[in-house]
């Protein structure tokens, strides 16, 4: 049993809900994985999908019986991230938020300055923050000091599928922040990458669409 954000979770695997070939395949992948936490990009759904598609998507999520982890994907500053987090809390009735504040469009690396600013505001407003970050030890320590008990560092840039680029940095992060739940967020390209980060002592892993379609349960 894994205690995460005051909830008891059986699976240490998190899945995204974007870019599946169809809603049916998304739902089947989530069910097959036995995950209990799925991420939702609120901004993407609101601004890119038609109302009919949105409704079908939301209804599908309700049937999955998973904890929803809304994210602030697409935000580039603290102000926008905080606003989207507030919208997500109202829509999904959860204080969980995967905080993403992007600083570079090429590799989607987070902006550490805006990330820390947004995290401070959201923690003060009662959110449970899941910050997307790199393996920068100092940034992670500052997030911890703000009150983040969960961090989501990347293994490699989002969508790269390169696996662990810097073993030393991740090992150092795990050793220096033993009290923090560390969930690898990005860079996983195949199931063996996910297995490796779990062997390194990380608490969980978020898989993207391509990997999730062939993933076995991770518990």
N, C-alpha and C positions, 0 to 999 in steps of 0.2 A: 504494500500500500504506500502511495506517494502523497504526502500532504503538500499541497500547492495552493497558496493564497487562501488558506483556511478551509480548503476542500480536499476530501479524500479521493484520489485518482488512482485507478488501477493500471492504466497504460501510460508509458513514458513517451509515447509517440504523439506528436501534434501534426495535423494536416491542414493545408491551405484549401481554399474552395474556388480558386481562380483557374481559368484556362483549361478546364476539362472539355473534352469533345462534346459532351452533353450533360444535362442534369442527371440523367439516369446513370451515366458512367461515374459521375461525381459521387452520387449517393452509394453506388455499389462499392467504389473504392474505399469510401469512408467506413462502410459497414464491414468490408473484408479486413481492413486494417485493425479493427477493434479499438480505434482511437476514441478518446472521450472529450477531446478539445479540438475545435476547428476554428481557424481564423477567417475573418470576413472583412473584406475591403469595402467599407461603407461608401467612400467617395467614388470608387469605380462603379459600384452598382447604381448609385443615384444618377450619375452624370453620363454613363455610357449605355445603359440598358433602357429599353422601353418599359412603360408601366406594366404591361402584360408579362414581360420577362422578369421584372423585379418581383412581381407577386408570386410567380411560379418558383422563383429562387427562394424567397422567404418561406414559402409553404414547405418546400423541400427540406430546408434547414430544420424547421419545427419537427419534422417527422424523424429526424436522426437521433434525437434524445442525447445530444452532446452539449457540453459547455461551449458557449460562443465566446470567442476572443476577438472582438472588433479591433481593427487596426486603423492607423492614420496614414496609410500608404498614399503617396501623392502630395504630401505636405512638405513644404520647404522652409517653414519658419515656425517658431513656437506658437504664435498667435493662431495660425490656421490649424495646427495640431490640437490645441486646446479646444477650439471651437468644434472641430470634428469629434473630439472625444466626448464633449458634452452632448452632441447630437446622438452619438452611439449609445451613451448611457440611457438617454430617454427612449430610444427606439428599441433597444435590446433588453432594457431593464437589468443591466449589469454594470458594476463599477470596474470590471476588468477592461483594460485597454492595452493593446500592443502599440507602443509609442514608436512611430517612425517619423523622423525629420530628416529628409534627404538633403545632403550638401553637394553632391556631385551627380550629374545626370548620366555620366558615362558608365560608372560602375555602381551607382546607387549607394555610395558610401554615406553614412549618416553624418550630419553636421553636429559635432560634439557640443558646441556652444549653445545652439538652439535646442538641442536635445536636453541638456541640463536645465535650461531655462523652463522648458515645457514640463519636464519631470517635477520640478519644484512646485510649479503652480498646480499641477494635477494631484500631486500627493496632498497638498494643502486642501484641495477640494474633495478629498476622500476617495480617490481612485486607487485601484491596485494596478501598479504600473508593470508592464512587461516591456522594458526598453530594448529596441533593436540597436545594437552597437557593434563596434569592432572588438578586437581583443586587446585594445589599448588599456593597460592596467590602470593608469592614472584616471582615465575617464570612468572606468568601471568602479574604481574605489570612490570617486566622487558621487556616482549614482547610488552606490551603497550607503554612503554617508547621508545622502538626502532622504533615505528611507526605503530604497528599492531592495526588496528581499529576493527579487527575481531579475535576472539579466539574460538577454538573448544575443550573445556575441555571434559573429559570423565565423565560419571556418574558411570561407573564401567569398568573394563578391556574389551578390544575388544573381542567380541564373547562370553562373559560370560552370557549375558542376565539377569544379576542380578538387573538391575534397579539402583536406587539411593542408593549407599552405604554410602554416607556421606552427609546428608542433610545440616548439619551445614556448611561444607566447601563450598558447592554450594551456599547456601544462602549468605554466607560472600562474595564470589566472585561476586555475582550479586549486592550486596549492595556497595561494594568497587569500582567496575568498571562500574558505571552507563552509561558512555559514549561509552562503547565498545559493539559491537554486539557479544553476547555470544551464540554459537550454540553447543548444546550437541552432541558429536560425537560418543560415544561408550557406550556399556552396556545396551542399550535399548532392552528389551526382549519381550515386548508386548505393544500394543497400549496404555494401561493405564499408562505405564511408560512415554511415550511421552507426554501424556496429563498432567501428574504431573509436568514435568519440564517446560512446558509452563505456568502452573498455578503459578509456582515459579518466573515467570518473565523473563525466558530465551527467546531469540529472535527467535530461530529456533531449529530444531532437525534433525539429520541425522539418517535414519533408515537403518538397514541391510536388507538382502534379505528376511529372514524368516518373519520379522515383516511387511515388505513392501507388501507382498503378501496379507495381510488382512487389510491393513491400509486404513482409510478414510482420505479425504483431511483435512489438518490442515491449517487454514488461519487466 
